[in-house]
Amino acid sequence: MPAFATSTGERIPLPDDLRGPLRQLIEALLRGSSVVVVGSEDLLTTTEAARLLGVSRPYLVRLLDGARIAYERAGSHRRVPVAEVLRYREARRRQREQGLREPQRMSQEFEVGAIRGTLPSPQKCV
């Protein structure tokens, strides 16, 4: 099993399921990107959550008020669970991908219909 070596020479076994995330982390750092590691139970401020989603803070607040993302109150402040932010981001990614696939599917159906001659004949507009 691969292992991580500390500065003192201690070897820490590296499970297979950590290899991918660690590789991504190292590659991001080498590109000069900033990286933040948070636990899935952590709570974010609205500013942090908005930054993670790549949206403005006012837009995030509208998502929270519209119950699109769950949040907690800490006095008068909103705190957003990291897991909820990631859930919303993944759902948005899936919607985007599906939206990109739909026109492609429709185009393919149109091309198949044109080849087979099964397209409806044009209607005259009166």
Buried (B, 14 or more C-beta within 10 A) or exposed (E): EEEEEEEEEEEEEEEEEEEEEEEEBEEEEEEEEEEEEEEEEEBBBBEBBBBBBEBEBEEBBEBBEEEEBEBEEEEEEBBBBBEBBBEBBEEBEEEEEEEEEEEEEEEEEEEEEEEEEEEEEEEEEE
